[in-house]
Amino acid sequence: MIKYLQNKKKIINDPIYGFIQIPTEFIYELIQHSYFQRLRRITQLGLTSYVYPGATHSRFQHVIGATYLMEQALQVLISKGQEITAKEYEGALIAILLHDIGHGPFSHTLEYSFIENFSHEKLSLMFMEKLNEQFEGRLSVSIDIFTDKYPKKFLHQLVSSQLDMDRLDYLRRDSFFTGVSEGVVGSDRIIKMLVTRGNNLMIEEKGIYSVEKFLIARRLMYWQVYLHKTVVAAEQMLIKLIKRAKYIFENDKNLFLSPNLKFFFENKIANNSKKSFLDFFSGLDDNDIIISIKEWQNHSDFILSFLSKSIINRDLFKIIIQNSNIKEEEINIIKEKTIKSYPISKKDIDYLVFTDSVKNNAYSDNVKEKINILGKDEKISDIAIASDVSNVAVLSQMVEKFYICFPKFKN
């Protein structure tokens, strides 16, 4: 069993779980690392606070919470006879602790705005590999768990699956900070029902109702919070703003940028790039974006200035969202009205008028790792089949909605 900190017991008072004790000195050392401390300056939910003012919590809070849940899960599995060595125990905790370390400013909102084709998971792995070099291989087990190369598959499933510690924490945490009670899930009950068979994670049959509630809560949180139409409008405006800033910088280098942000405006990072850019990325956070936007409000370029002022002052675009595609003629009418209302040319209209879609399915029944229910007879069933609630199967269906975003027309 892992020994707790002897000389320096560190405790974090978390608003969701209460007092959380940092399990080992090495984990505390990782938390204190500058790479990890950056997560304090990365907002968990992007611009969601523009709709839910309390949603200003950070990635730092989330990963600490997820690590706490991971420890609870490991203790439950050990109590049920699952062998987990001290290295595996600490390795799993580190894997979940660092699973989001690759997130950039405003989390998912700007995920591909600075490094194309680089997901935050890929960046997290690069950070873990660099830390592994610094700490002389002490993260090797964690990396194998994170990349699903470790023989005990359930350890990876606790980090990343359809019922992992990541999701259990963010649903409960985001529900708390937004005030959307529909997202509250019984994480304690679900964790108590965890069990393994054949190195795979599953839920005991008596925990099926808690899993059903979890899936329904996830669906509701996506439509009410993560894909709330006003949140979508604000975040798409931010993406368009960064795109415009890049365009201006490419044509006129005289644009205010923080040093770390400037690096990514100057350099296009390719898949085969060296890891040197990690040093610049590790210094990039929400503050770089906010301070730049404040300056861009006064820029001579109308689009850059207009979008900057709109975001800073929460003067957000109008958004129409519907179940069917936006008709081309409707898009053209809105574009024409926008051109008449604002000093913008037809070639630049896509910065102010844009369409796309949002998708949501709470459960995917066509993936390798389903949520499996272990019956009393040891029979294993997919939750969509085992559940007697018909809408669990419905939750696996992809729902897509289409939207058009544009500024308010001037009279």
N, C-alpha and C positions, 0 to 999 in steps of 0.2 A: 504493500500500500504506500501511496505517496506520503512523504513526511511534510507536514506543514512548516511554514517559516518558523524558525526557532528564535533568532535574535531580533528579527524585525517583522512581527506580525502586522501585515497591512490589511486594513479593512476598508471597503468602500460602501458608503451608505447609498443604496440605490432606491429610487422612488417606487420601483415595481416590486422588488424582492426583499427589500430591507438590507440588512448588513451582509455584504459579500466578502468572504475572506479570500485573499489571493493565495492559491494553493502552494506554490513553490517559489523559492528565491529566483530561479531562472525565469519563471513566468513574470515575476515582478520586474526583473531586469529587462525583459522584452517590452513590457508595458512602458517602462521608463525611456526606451529608445526613441530617438527623434522621429524615426519613421512612424512609430505607433502614436506618439503624442500629436502628430499632425491631424489625426482623426478627430481630435477635439475641435478642429477648425473646419470640419467637413459636415455640412448639414445632412442629416439622415434623409429628409424628405424634400430636398430641393427647394422649390418655391411654394410648397404646400401651406406654409404659414400665411400666405396671402389670402387663403380661404379659412384656415384654422390657425388663429394667432398663436396657439400654444405649441404648434409643431416646429419648434426651433431646436429640438434635441439633436445630438450629434451621432456620428458613426462610432465614436469612442464609447458612448453609453450603450449602444446596441451590442457591440462585440463583447463588452464586459458582461452584459446580461446573457448573451448566448453562451459564453464560457461557463457562467454559473449553471445554466441549464444542462450543459454538457456534463459537468461534474455530477449533477443529480442523476442524469441518465446512466452514467458509468457506474455509479454506486448501486443503482437499481439492478443493472445487469449482473454485477458481481454478486449481489445478494441472491440472485436466482441461479447461481452456479456457473456463470460465464467466466472463463479464465481471461483476465486482463492483466498483463504484466505492468510493472511500474513504468517502463519505457513507453508502452502503448498508452497507458493512462495519461502520462504527461504529453505524449505525442498528439493524442486526440484533442487535448485541451489547447495545445498550441495551434493546431490546425484550425480550430474554430475561432480562436483568438485572432488569428491573422487572415482569416478568409476574406475580409473586406479591406485589407490594408492597401489594396490597389485602387480604391475609389479616388476619383478626382473631385474637383470643386463641384458642389451641389449634387454629388452622387450620380445617380442614373441620368439626370437631366443633360449633363454635358459629357457623358461617357465617351463619345466618339468625336468630340469637337476638337480635341488637342492631338490625339493619336488615332489615326484612322485604323480600323480593323483590329484594335486592341481592346478587348473586353477588360473589365476590372479584375476578373478572375485570372486572366493571363498576367496582368500587372502584379496581382497579389503573389502569384507563383514566382515572379522575378524578384520581388522583394524578399520572399522567403528564401530563395536560393542565395541572394546576396547576404542575408542575415546568417544563413548556414555557413557561408565562408567566414564571416566575422567571428562566429562562435564555434568554429572548428568542427563542423558536422553535427552539432547537437540538435539540428532541426531535420535531420535526414528521415526519421520515422514520420514526423509531421508532414513532410513533403510527400512521402509515399501514401499517407492516408489522404491528404488533400487531392492528390492526382489519381486516386483509386487504384494504386498499384500495390497496396498492402493486402496480404492474404485475407485478413479478417475484414471482409467487405462491410460489415455492419458499422465499423468505425468511420468509414467514409460516408455511409448513409446517414449517420448522425450529424455529419457536417453538411452534406448536400444530397437531398432527396426530396420527395414530396411531403415528407413529414419529418423535417430536420430541426435542429435546435435553432438554426437561423430563423426559420419561419415562425416557430413557436414564440421566439422573443420579439421579432419585429411586429407581429400582429398585436400582441399584448401591449407592447411599448407604444406603437403608433396609435393604438386605440386610446391609451391613457393620455398621451400628449395632444391628440386632436379632440378628445372628448367624445369620440364616436363609439358609443358603448357596444354597438353591434360587432365590433372586432374583438371583444373580450373572449379569450379561449381558455379552457381548463387545462393549462399546460401541466400543472401538477398531476392531474388525473391521467393525462396521456402518458407522461413519463413513467408513472407507476405501473402502467400497463405494458411497457416495452418488454420485449423478449426476443431471443435469437433462436433461429433454427437454421442449420446448415450455413452458418456464418452470415446469414442475412437477418436484417431487422424486421420485426413485425409487431403487431399489437394483439394482445389477448382479447378474446371475443367479448369479454365484459367491458372492454373499453371502446366498443364500436360507436356508442352514442356520442362520446366525447370527440371522436374523429369526425363524425358527421357534422357536429357543431363547428369544428375547426374548419372544415371545407366550406360550409355555408358562410361562416364569419369571413373567410378569405375572399369569397366572391363579393360580399357586401362591402368589404374594405376597399376592394379595387374600384368599384363603381362610385362609392361615396367619398373616397379619399384619393387613392393613387391616380385614378382616371377621372376625377371630378373635372367637369368641363372647364371651369375657371382655372384650375391648376394646369390643365393641358394648355390653355391659351397662354398663361404666364410663362410656362417652361418653353414652349415653342418660340415665343418672342425672344427669350434669352438665347436660344440656339441661333435664331436669325441674327441677333445682335452680334454674337461672336463671329458668325460667318461674314457679316458686313465689315467688322473690324479687321478681320484677316484680309479681306479684299482691299481695304484702304491701305493697310500696312504694306501689302505687296506692291502697290502703286505709288505710295508715298510713305517713306519710312518715318516721317514726322508724326508719330502717334504715341500718346502716352501709354506705357505698358510697364508693369513691374518686371524686374529682371528675369524671374522664373517664367512669367507668361511670355515675355519677349522671346525666350529660347524656343518655345513651341510655335510661335508665329514665324520665326526665322527658319526652323528646321522641320522638314517633313520626315516623321519617324516611320521607317519601313519595318517589315516583319523581321528582317535580318540585321536590324540596327544593333549596335553594341549596347551594353547595359549602362553606359555612361549617362544616358538621359535620365536614369532613375534619380540621380542626385538633384536634377532640376525638378523632376516630378515630385520628389519628396518635400520640396519647398513650396509646392503649389497648393493653394487652398482657397476657400471662399473669399477670403480677404483680398486676394489678388484681383479677383473678378469685380468685387464691389468697389474697390478704390478706383479701378480703371473705368467702370461705368459712370462713377461720379464725375470723373474728368471728361469723359466723352459727351456728357450732356452739353458741353459748350463747344463741341467740335463744329467746324463749318459744314461738314457733310450732313445734309438734312436727315437722311435715313438713320445714320449712327446717332445723331443727337436726339431725334424723335423717339427711337426705341429706348435709348438710355433714360430719357426723362420719363417715359411711360413706365418703365420697370421700377425706377427709383421712387416714383410717386404713386405707384400702383394704379396707373391709369391704363387699365388692361383692354386689350382688343375684345371685340364682340365675337362670340363663337356660337355657331349653329351646329348642333350635333343630331344626327338622325340614323335610322337603321339602313338606309339605302344610299347609294352613291350620289354625290352632289352633281347635278346636271351641269354640263359644260356651259350652257347658255346662262344659267344662274351665276356661275363663276365669272363669266365675262361681264355680266351686268354689274356685279360687285366691283370688279376691277376698274371698269369705266367710271363708276361713281367715286372710287377712291382716287383715281387720277385727277378728277375734277375738284376733289376736296383738298388734295395735298400736292405740293410741288415735287412730283415724282414722275419719272418717265415710264413708258411701257416696258422697257427692258429691265427695269429695276422693281417692277410691281410685285414680283414674287417675295420680296422682303416684307411686304405689308399685307399681302393677300395670299394665303396658302391653305392647301387642303391635304388631308391625310386620313388615316383611320387609327382606331385604338382597338385592341383585342383583349379578351379576357376569357379564360377558362380556369375554374378553381381546381380542377383535377384532370390530369392527363392519363387516360387508360391505355394509351398506345405506346407507352415508354417502357424501357427495360425494368426500371425500378418502380413498381406500383406500390400502393399502400396495401400490404397483405395482412389479413386477419387470421389469427390462429384459433381454430375452434377447439372446443373441449375434447373432441375426438382426434385432435392433432391434424385435422384437415385444414389446408391453407387456401384461403379465398381472397380474391381482389375485393376491396371495399365496395366497389360499384355493384358487385354481385352479392356480397354478404349482407349488405345493408337492406333493411326492409323499408327504407325511405326512398321512394321512387326518384326523388329529385337529386339524389347523389349521382345517379347515372347521367342525369340531365346536366349536372355541373361539369361533366367531361366534354360537353359540346362547346366548341369555340364560338363565342359571340363577338361579332365585329360591328363597330359603329363608325360612321363617317362624319367628318367635320370640315367646316370652312371657318377660317379665322380672318378677321379684318378690322381695321380701326373704325371708330365711330365716324359717320359722315358729318361734315360741317353743313350747317343750314345755308 
